[in-house]
Amino acid sequence: MKRYRPHILVVIALAVVLSTGWHAALRNALTDLRFKWQSREATGDIVVVGIDAPSIDQIGVWPWPRHLHAELLRRLEAAGAQDVAFDVDFSTPSDSASDEAFAKALRDAGGSTVLPSFKQPTPKGGPAHVNRPLKAFSNQSWPAVVNVAIESDGLVRRYPFGEKLGDAFMPSMAVVLAGRDANQRPPFLVDFSIRAPSIPAFSYVDVLRGDSATLDKLKGKKVIIGATALELGDRFSVPNGRIISGPVLQALAAESILQNRMLRWTSDMGMVLGLGAISLLMMYSWRRVAPGLRVAILIAAWAAVELAALLVQARWPLVIDTSLFHIAIIAYLTAIALDEIDFRSLLGRIAESRFHRIAMSLGDGLVCTDEDHRITVWNPGASAIFGYMPAEIIGRPFETLCTPPADGGARPSMHDAARQALLVPGGAVVVEFEGRRKTGETFPVEASFSGWQGTDGFQYGAILRDISVRKREAERIRYLAEHDALTGLANRNKLHVGLTDLIAAAEQPSSGVALLVLGLDGFQEINNMLGHSAGDLVLRAVAERLRGEVEGKAIVARLSGDEFAIAIDCADLGEPVPAFAERIARAFETPVAAGARQHRVRISVGVAVYPEGGQKADDLLSNGHLALSRAKATRRGSHVVFEAAIRQELEHRLTLEGELALAADRGEFELFYQPQVHLIDGSLVGAEALIRWRHPVRGYVSPAEFMPVVNTSALSERIAKWVMETACRQARAWELSGNDVRVAINLSPSQLQSGDLAHSVAALLDETGLTPSLLEIEVTEDILLHDERRVLEMFKRIQELGVRILFDDFGTGYASLSYLKKFPLDGLKIDRSFVFGLLSNSDDAAIVGSTIGLSKQLGLTVVAEGIENRATADLLVSMGCEEGQGYFFGRPMPAEAFEKQFLAELATVSAA
């Protein structure tokens, strides 16, 4: 009990803290201090237009007529504000003229304004009343909740993603402004290290009167309008003694989301592991380390953990709860103080009995000798290994335990090993020797020798282990490294070594080496119908039959699941290689016995013969697999000998790659442009740039033929860069001619995998002078699968340039919806496979309609591809789709044809 008293004290201290809830207060205090020690600047994307004291002085007593809010909203729209949110109560009517003016301003703003809803407690503790904007206002705006929870200490720390009002879940204002999906996630901790003064703030009256300096600073910003004057009372207490207004609190929450600083507590498992680690450290060091050093260790651990928590909170949106860890540190420091006062007198007796307890409890053998090498200590572990009881062995020489070496050499010297141990770090030398049991049996022993100066002269000690099991396991591991565990055949590594040896031997006489790669036809069906255990029996039976067929003349190996191989010197065959391969295949015309069943198994064989079929082992294996693939495709149950024709498909690809490289050098690639239009009136929005290859002999080559080769070759990055540069220069030429045509470019995977795409786009925009909003980049799901974190960061930087990013072929991948939430996108393109069947297939119509609705909720532009008739276009308009492209509006065409057909029309309309 005394031994564990310090740790019991720690457990009691932790129990008291947890039962009283003090740890929560300590946790909050530590988190608040970390906010104070850190400092972050706001992004500047969120600004506050405050109903402040100067505004009240100039306009009058609050509340103000709502026609002022209408005028303010018009000013913000004219200034180019991106989003506008009012943190003002619009749940009760005022005078009808002002209400109508504000409703009209909301309608003119296109429904992009955010108005608040909130719960308000009712007298006598009844159900909370929900205040919502008047219906005339809510029909023209986005709803958002502005309620926040005040904790027991009166501070606001957490911010909800949304709240259920009635039967519907409504997102919070900061979530809407940040453009994130609420998704009914739990509240997060606001990052109060973001300096509230760094959030740009402007006076309501300055915006209302049209101050140009103020309006210029609001372009492209997300604006929160609300009360900041002290007399209006919309104030909240936040950590570190600060008091901020409601709009500033909403802005800080939005900034936390935009900067990915939605703080969350880490798992309690980390705290449990930390407590376990410090407890184990103290349990281990309690009697081994001086008290002063233990105090230093505890203080260092406290500082290290708190510093780590501070660094983690500064770098990632994670808050590590270290409160219980600090309580444990304090409790251990207290225990050390008590231990020094109460237990010092016991140290002597503990030191005397410690060695004996350890020696007798060791599972390994422990043997100590005097300076004459006669055994003085013999523990139960040594008795279990050697068979001697203490009375039989104590006093006898250590050499009794050793077998004389077979070569007549000397036994291991404890004296020499122990003396050497004094000279090495750690003070021990490990030696292996042959031991001898009491029965005379010999076995391998591993001994760790050490020595020390005792009261009766120099003494020696050895920790002894029986390593016969380890030796057998090492042999087994060596066997498994070269053999297949299921069949006992050679594995791929051993086959490769044997094949290399056969080739080396065949280079001297005029002989060859045959490699047969065998595959079981339909083996997967056996696994599916009868289970893997039955499949394993079949594989063993196949292995036995192959062994019998080669009669020990060849190397038989299992390459993978149902693939085997036979490597043999042609001189040992006694028959032509094709005849041998066919004989092996016919050997399986007879069913194989596997357990209680008879299975008919067919074998397809691919043959590669040295030197025609390959000069090296790897070449033979590769060509043998190619021949097996041809056999499975054309001659199941028989054999195919590798020949050059099998590689013609690969050579064709290589030829095409060479032609594409020449095409890039000669400038044979062209860009065609397919129009993208407003569906409601057919007016031109932009064009998608599509690559075409004008072959000097074949004419235009289909992109379906050459683009798969381009995307998987070294040419990909070069051609993708050419496409982007050419499209941007064309868009700039149209821009200079007075036609703002937005050009869409399909992104290649190679552009993300090499270099900094965001930097390249920025450099290209600077070089061409193209307005960034006229460039649109289309990405597909296979591109997003490459290093999601890096792609996310890259896309954010590209969007900051002003370039739009669209998700192409939406709906055809398995994770499209998750990417809408995860990646910063401006829109998506509905794949033509859904649009094509829109009129005839109700499922396609449902998918398209849901996609359009979802996109509007997320604020994304929707472009429908593959529109081929007016009926499809009209249906898409009725669904709310605004943009589209397809043969109905125009096929892909050269830039000159595009200008004549579409830009000339624009010029005519402009002149008119």
N, C-alpha and C positions, 0 to 999 in steps of 0.2 A: 504493500500500500504506500509506503514512504517513497518507494522508487518512482511511483507515478503521481506523487502529490503535485508537482509543478503543472503537469498536464491536466490533472483534475481541476486545479485552480483555473486554468485557462478555459476549460469546458464550462465551469460554473459562471465565469465572467461573461462568456458568450451567451449562455442561456439567459442570464439576467438582462443583458442588453437587448436580446431578441424579444423577450417577453414584455419588456417595458416599451419597446418601440424607439428606444434612444438611437439605435443604429440608423433609422431613417433620417433623424435630424442630423446626425453626423455625416451621413452620406450626402444630404442636400448641402450642408455647409462646405464639405470638401469640393463638391461640384461647383458651387458658387464661387469659391476661391479660385478654382481653375479658370473660370470665366474672367475673374479679375486679373489673373496673371497673364492672360492672353489678350490679344487685341486684333480684331479683323475690321477691314473696311467694307462697307456696303458696295455692291456692284454698281449702284447708280441707276439700275434699270427700274427700280421702284421709287417713286417720289410721292411726297405727301403735300397736298394742298390743304392747308389748315384753316379752319374757322377759328382764327386767333383773335387776340384782343384788338389789334389795329383794325381788323375787318369789322368787328362788332362796333367799334367806335365810329367808323365811317358809314356803315350800313344801318345800324340800329340794333335794338334788342332782339335777341333770338327768341322764337324761330322766325326765319325770314320767308317772304313770299316765294313760292316754288318757281315763279318765272325767272328768279335770279339763278336758280340751279339750271334751268333750261338754257339761259344765256351762257352760263359757265360751261355747260356741256358743249355748246356750239363753239365757244372759244377753244376748248381743248381739241375738238375734232378738227377745227381749222389749223391748229398748231401741229397736227400730226401725231397726237398722243395715240399710243398703240391700244391700250385698254384703259377703261375708266371704271372705278368702283366707288360708290357712295357708302360711307359708314354713317348714314343718316336715316332716321326713322321715317318711312313713307307709308305707314300702315293706316293712317287716318286722313280723311279728306280735308283740304283747306278750301279756299275760294275756287270756284269752278274754272275761272279764266286761267289762274296760275296752274291748276292741275292740268288743264288742256294744253297749256304751253309746254309744260314739262313732258307730258305724254308725247307731244309732237316732236320735241327734241330727242326723246328716246327713239322714236320711230325713224327720224332722220339719221340717227347714229347707226342704224342698221341692226339694232338688237344686240350690240356688242357691250352695252353698259351692264355692270354688275350692281344689283341692289340687294340690301341686307334683309335677312329674316333672323328673328331671335326669339328665344324663350324668355318669358318674363314671369317671375313668381307672382302668385295671386295671394290676396289676404287670407288669413286663417289657415294657411298651409294646404290649400287645395291644389288641384293639378295646374301645372304651369300653363300660362297662356302663350300661344304662338303668335307673334306679330309678323305679318307678311306685308309686302308692298301691295297697294291697291291693285285690283285686277287690271285696270287700264295701264298701270306701270309695269306689272309683272309680265304682261303679254308682250312687251317690247324690250325685255331685259333678261339677263341671266340671274338666277337665284343663287344666294350664298348665305351661309350661316356665319354670324360674327360672335357667337357665344364662346367664352373661354372659362375654364374651371379655375377657381381660386382654392389653393390648398389650405391645410389647417393652420399654417403659419401666416396666412394672409397674402402669400405671394403667388404670382402666376408663373408657372414653369413649363407646363405642357400645352400643346396646341393640337386640337383635333383635326383629322382629315375631313370630317363632316359629322352630321348628326341626323338622326331619324326624326323628322317632323311629320307627325301624322303617320301615313302609310308609306311615305317616300323618304329616301335617303338623300340628303342635300349636302353638297360639298361646302367646305369652309371657304371664306373669301380669299385667304392667302393661297389655298390650293388652286382655286379658279384662276387667280392672277398668274400663278406660276405655270399654268398650263398642264397640271398633273391630274392623273386619274385618282379620285378619292379611294375607290375600291374598298370602302368600309374597313380601312386599316386602323390599328390603334393609334392614339395620340402620340406625338413625338415631343421630345424636349427641344424648346427653342434655343438656338445658340446665342446666348446673351453676351458672348465675346465679340459679336458684331457691334460696333459702336453705333449707338442710336444717333449721335450727332452727325455721323457720316452719311445718313440717309438724307438726300436732298429734300428740302422743305420750302414751300412757297406760300405766300399769303393769298387767301381766297380773293381778297379785294384787288390784288395786283393782277391776277388772272382775269377777273371779271371786267376790269377796265381796259384789258388788252395791252398791258405793258409788254412791249416787244422783247425786251431783254429776258423777261420771265418766260414768255411763250416760246422763244427760241430754245430754251433749255428743256422744254417738255416734249420735243419731237422724238417720236419712237419710244417714249417712256410709258410705263404702266403707272397710272395715277390713282391714289387713294384720297378721297375727299372726306374729311371728318373734323370733329371738334378737337382742337388742341388748346383752347383757352381754359385757364384754370377755373373760371366761373361756371363753365358748362359741366364740370364734374366728371367727364369721361376719362378717368385716370386709373392706372393700375400700378400696384407695387410689384417690382421684379427683383431678382437677386442683387445682392451687394448694395442694398439701401437705395436703389434708384426707383423713381416714379416716372412713368411715361404715359402718354395719352393713348387712347384706343387705336387711332389710325397708325401711330408709330408701332404699337404692338403688332398690328396686322402686317405692317411693312417688314418688321423683323422676322415674323413667321415666314413671309414670302421670300425674304432674303435667305433664310435657312434652307428653304426648299431649293431655290435657284442655285445656291452654292453647295448643294448636296450636304448640308449640315443639319439634316433632320436627325438629331441625336437620339440614341436609344441605349438603354442599359444593356450591358453584355450579359451573357448567361451566368446564372449563379454557379455553374460548374467551374468557372474560372476562380471564383472566390473559394469554393470548396477545395480546388486543387492548390490554391495559394496557402490556405490554412493547413492542408495536409502536408505541403512542402515544408512550411516553417515548423510544424509539429514534428515531422520526421527529422528535420535538421536538429531541432533541440533535443529530441530523444536520442539521436546519435551522439551529439556533442556534449550532453549534459555532464557526463563524468570523464569525458575525454579531453575537453578543452577548458582552459582557465576561465573563471567567471568574467574577468575583464574582456577577454576575447569574445566570449559569448555576447556580452553587452554590445561590443563593437559590431558583431555580426548582426544582431537585432536592429541596431540603429541603421546600419548600412542597408539591411533588407527593407526597413521602413522607407528610407530615402529612395532606394532603387525602385520600389513598387510605386511610390507616389510620383516619382519622376516619369516612370513608364506610363502611368495612367495619364499624366499631364501631356506627354508626347502623343499618346494614342488619341486623346481627346482633341489635340491640336491638329492632328493629321487626318483622322478618320471620324466619321459621325458616330463614334462609340464612346460611352461613358462607363468606365470601369468602377465598380463599387468596391472601395478599399476600406470601408468603415470597420467591418469585422476583423480584417487583417490588422488594422491599427489597434483594435481592442486586444487582439491576441498578443501583439508586441508588448503593449503596456502590461498585460497580465504576466507575460514571461519575464519582463524586467522586474516586476514585483516578486515573482517566484525566485529569481536569482538573488534578490536582496534577502528574502526569507531563508533561502538555502544557505547563504553565507553565514547567517546568524545562527541557524539551528543545526546544520548538518556538517560543519567542519570537523567535529570530533569523530565522525564516522568514516572519514576519508581513509584513514590508515587501515581499518579493518576491511573496507571494501577493496582496497588495493591488494590486500593479502589473499582474499578469496576469489578475486576476479579471474586470475589465470586458471585456477583449478576448475572453476565453473565452466569457463570457455573450453578448456581442454576436454573435459568430460562430456560436453554437449555437442562437440563437433561430429558431423557425419563422416568426415575424412579421418584417416588415421593420423594421430599426433604422437611422435616419438621424440623424447629428449634423452641426451646422453651427457655423461660427464666428460672431462677432458681426455679420459682414456677410451672414449667411444663406447662405454658400457651403458646400457639402457637404464634410465632412472625414472622416466614417465612413460606410461603405456595406456592409451585411452581405449574406450569400447570400440571406436571406429577402427583402430589398428587390430583389435581382436577379431572384428568381423572380416577384415581383409586377409589377415595372415593365419588365423585360426589358433593363435596362442593366447592363453589367459595371462593376466599380469604376473601371477606367481611363477609361470613357466618361463617368462622371457626377461623380466627385470633382472639386471645384473649381467646378462649375456651381451657379447659384442654385437654391434650393429650389423656386422658382416653376416651374421646368421640369417638375415632376411634377404641376402643377395645370392644370385646364381652366378657361379664363375663364368666369365665370358667364354664363348665357344672357341675363340681364337687364342685362348691362353692369356689374355690381357688381365690387368688388375681390376678388382672390384671398384665401384665408385667410392671415392674417399670423402667421408663426411667432413674430415678436417679441412681438406683442400676446398671443398664447396663452401663450407661455412666461412672460412677465411676470405674467400673471394666475394662472398655476399656482403662483407663489410665495406667493400670497395665500390659497389654498384649502387645507383639510386634505388631506393625502395628496400634495400638491405636483404635481398633474397636472390638465390640462384636456383633455377629450375633444371633438373636433370632427369632423363629417362634411363631406366635400367630394367633388367630382367629380375623380378622378385621370385621368391620361393616360399610357398605356403608350408604349413606344418605337415601337410600330406605329401609334400615333395613336388606338387604341381607348380610349374613355372608360369608366369604371366607378366605382362608389361606393367611397369609402375612409373608414375610421374611423381617426383619428389621435389619439394621446395625447401632448400636448406637455408638455415640462418644460424647465427652465433651471437653470443653476448657474454659479457664479463659478469659472472655471478660472485656470490660471497665465498663459494668453495672453488674458485678458479674459473677458467673459461669453460662455457657449456655450449652444447649444440642442440639444435632442434630441426625437425623435419616434418612437413605436412605431406602425407603419402596418399596417393589415389590409385585405385585399380582402373587402368585405362584400357582394359581388354575390350570392353563394350565400345568405347570410342574408336579403337582401332578397327573393329569389325564394321562400324558405321562408316568409317572413312573408306574402307574397301567397297562397301555397298554404294557409297556416293560416287566413287570412281566408276563403278560398274554402270550406275544409272546415267552418268555423264556420257557414256558411249553406247548405251542400249535403250531400246524402247521398253518402258516399264510393263506394258500390257502383253506384248508378244515375245519379248526377249530377243527380238531381232536387233541388228545394228540400227542406230538412229542416223539422222542426216549428217551429223558431225563425223561419225565414224565412217559412213559411206564416202564422204568427201575425202577423208584421209586415204582410205583404201583405193578409191578411184584414182587419186593422184599417184599413188604407188604403182598401180597397174599401168597407167600411162607412161610413167618413167621407165618401167620395165619393157614396155612395148616399143619404145623408141629405138632400142638396140637391134633386136631381130625384126624381120619384116612381118610383123603381126599387128593385130588391132585389138581394140577394147570395145566391147559392146555394153551399152547401158540401156536397160529396159525400164521404163517408168510405167507402172501398172496402176490403173484406177478401177475401183469396183463400180459397176453400173447399177444404179438404183439402191445403193446401200442405205441412203437416207430413209427410204421407205421402211426398211427393217427396223431402224431406230424408232421411227414414228409409230409403227404398228405394234411392235413387240417390246420396245423399250431399249435403253442403252445397254442393259446387262446382256440382252440377247445379241445386240450388235457387237459387244465385246467378245462373246463366244465365237461369232462368225469371223471376226478379225483374227482370233487365235487359230481357228481352223484354217483360214487362208494362209497364215504364216507357216503352219505345219506343212501344208501341201506344197508351198513354194520351196521350203527346205528339202522336201522329198524329191522334187523335180530337178533341182540343181545338184543333188548328191554331193554336197560339200565342195563343189568346184567353183562356187561363186559367192560373192558377198550379197546376202539378202538383207534388205533394210526396210523399215517402215518410215516413210517421209512425213506423213501427216495423218489426218483422220482415216481416210480410206484409200490412201495412196502408198504404194510399195515400190521398191526398186530392186533390180538385179544388176550387178556389175560383174563382168566375167571377161577373162582373156580369151580372145577368139581362138587361140591355139588349143584351148581346153574344151572347145565345143564339140568338135567332131561332126558338125553339120553347119550349113549356112545359117547366118544370123536370122534371116526372115523365117526359116524353117523352125529355128529354136523359139522365136517369138510366137509363132503360130502354135507350136506344141504347148507352150506355156498357157496360151489363151484357151486351147482345146482341153487342157487338163481340168478346166473348171466346167466342162460340159456335164461331168458327174457331180451330183449334189454333194455338198460338204456337210459333215455331221457336226452340229453345234448343240450340245446338250441333248435333249430328247428329240430334237427336230432335225429334219433334213432341209437344207436351204439350197436353192439353185442360184448360184452367183455367177454373173458374167464379168469377165475381165477385159477391159480395153487396154491395149499396149501401145506405148509410144517408144520408138527405138531411135537411138542416136549412136553412131559407130565412129570411134576414133580411127583415123584422123578426119574423115570426110564430115562427120557430124559435129566436130568441135575439137579444138586443140588442147583444151584444158578441162578440168573437172567441172568448173562452173559452166563452160560452154556446153558440155554434154548434158548437164542437168537442165539447163535452160532449153536447149533444143529438144531434149527428150520430153519436156513438159509441152512444148509447142506441138510435137508429134502426137502426144496423148490427147491434147485438145482437139486436133484434127480427127483422131480416131473416134473420140466420143461424139463428134459432130457428124461423121460420115460412115464410120465402120465400127459400130459398137459390137463388142464381143470378138473383135479381131485386132490386127495390129496395123500401124502406119510407121514406115521408116522415114525419118526426117530427111527432107530435101530442100533445096533452095527455094522452091516454089512456095513453101509454107510461109516464108518470110516476105513474100511479095507484098502482102498487105502493109507490113511495117515499112517496106521500101517505098511503097506508094505514098505513105504518110511523109516519109523523109523527103521524097521528091517534091511533094506539095509544099513542105516547109521551105525547101530551097527556092521554089518559084515565088512563094510569098515574100521571101527576103529580097529577091530580085525586083518584085513588084513594088516593094517599099522603096528600093533604091531608084527605080525608074519613074516613080510617081504614078503608078497605074491605079491607085486607089482614088475614089471620088466620094464625096458626101452628097446624098440625096436628102431632101427635106420633105417631111409629110406634115401637112397643116394640122394645127390644133385650134379648135374654134369654141366660141360661146354657143352652147346648144340652143339657147333660147332665141337667138337671132342669126346664128351662123357667122358672126363677125370673127375675124382672125384674132387669136390670142398668142399663138406662137407656132413653133415647128420643132419636130423631133428630128435630129440629125442621125442618119442611118448610112453606114458604110457600104460601098459597092466596089467591086473589083472588075475593071475592064481588062480582060486578058487579051493580049495581042493576037491570039489565034482563036480562042474559044469564045470571045466576046464577053458579055457580062456573066460572071460566075455567081451562082446562088450563095448568099451568105451562109445558108445552112450547110454548105459543103466546106467552106474554108474557115468560118469563124470558130468552130470547135477546135480546129488545129491551131489557130492563132491564140486562143485563150489558154491553151496548154503548152505553148512553146515559148522560147526566149523572145519571140517577136512581139509578144503581147504588150509589154510596157511601151515599146517604141510606137506601135500602131495606135494604141490608146492615146498616147501623148499627141500624135499627129491629128487624131480625130478631134481632141479637145481644142488644140490650137487653131485648126482650120475652122471649126464651128464658131469659136469666139471671134476670129477675124471676120467671118462672114456676118455674124450678128452685129459687130461694130460697124461694118460697111453699111448695113441696112440702117443702123442707128444714125449714122452721119447723114444718110439720105432722108432722114425724117421719119423712118419707120421703126418704131420700137417693137421689134419682134423677139419674143422670149424663145431662146433656143434650148432644147432639152438634149442632154448627152447621156448615153448609157455608160455607167462606170464599169471598168474592167477590174477583176480581182487583183491583177498585178499592180494596179495603181495604188492600192492600199498596202500591198505587201512590201513594196520597195519605196524607200524615201518618205518624205513628209508631203502628203497630198495637199493638205491645207496651205502649206507654204507655196507649193507649185501653182495652185489656183490663184493665190494672192499675187504671185509674180506675173502670171499670165494676164490677170486683170489690169495690173499696172502697165504691162507692156503694150496691150492692145487698146487700153482706155475704155474698155467695155463697161457699161453700167452693171454692177453686180446683180441687180434684180432681173436682168435679161438673161442670166445664165441659170439653167436648171439641171441638176444632176440626178439621174435615175439610178437607184440601187436595187439589187435583188437579194433574196434571202441568203443565197449561197455566199454572197459577199459579207453579209452581216455575221456569218458563222465564224469568220476569221478574227480571233482575238477581240472579243466584244468590248472589253474595256478600252483598248486602243482605238477601235473604230468609233466608239461613242465620243471619246475626246476629240478625235479628228473631225467628226461631223459637227460638233459644237463650234469648233474654230471656223469651219467653212461657213456655217450659218451666221457667225458674227461678221463675216465679210459682207453679208447681204445676199449670198447665193442661196437659192432654194434647193431643198433635197426632197425627192419623192421616192416612195416605195413602189417599185415596178412589179408587174405580174402578181398583184395582191390576190391572196386566196389560194395560190397554188402550192404553198409551202406548209410545213407542219407547225410553224411557230409564228405565223404572221401577226396574230393578235398581241402576243407578248412583245413583239418588236415595236408595235404602235405605242406601247406604254414606255418602253425602255429607251428607244432612240429618238433623238430630236428630228422629227420629220415635219415638212410643211404640207405634204399631201400624199396621195397614193393613186395608183393607176389600177383600175379594175381590169383583170386579165380578159383578153378577148374570148377565152373559152367560156366565160360566164355570159358575156354580152351577146355572143353569137346565138345562143339558144334562149335569149331573153323572152321573145314573143311566144315561144312554143313550150317552154319548160318552166313550170311554176317554181321548181326548186331553185333554178338559176335566178328567177325573178326575186324570190325571197332572199337569196344570198346577196344579190346586188342591192336590194332595198335596205337590208340590214347594214350593209357596208356603208352606204351613203349616210344613213342615220347615225351610225357610230362615228363616222368621220366628222360630221357636223358637230356632234357633242364634243369631239376632241379638237375642234377648230382646224380641221385639215381640208385642203382642197381635194376634190375628187375628179379624176379624168378617166373617162370610159374609153377603152380601146376596141377596135374592130367593129365600128358602126358602119353597116353596109346599106342601110335604107332609112327612109324618113320615119317609118313607123317605130323603128328601134330608137331613133333619136328623140321622137316625141314622148315615148314611154319613159326614157331616162329623164327628160325634163320634168315629167309629172312626178317622178320619184325624188326630185330635188337635185339631180346631178347637173352641174353647171358647165362642165367642159368635156370635150370628147374629140376623138380622131378616128379615122377609118376611111375606107375607099369611097364612102358616100360623099365625103367632103374633098377627098383628093388622095391620089396615090403618092408614094414617095417619088420625088422628081428632082432633077438638077436645080441648082440655085437660080440659073437664068430662067428656067421654066416657072419656078416658084414665084419669081419676081413678076413675070408677065401676067400670071394668072391671079395672084393674090395682092401683091404690093401695088400693081397698077390700079387695081380696083380701089385700094385704100386711097391712093393719090387722087383718083377721080372723085371719091366721096369727100375727101378733104377740100378739093377745089370747089365742089358744089356747096 
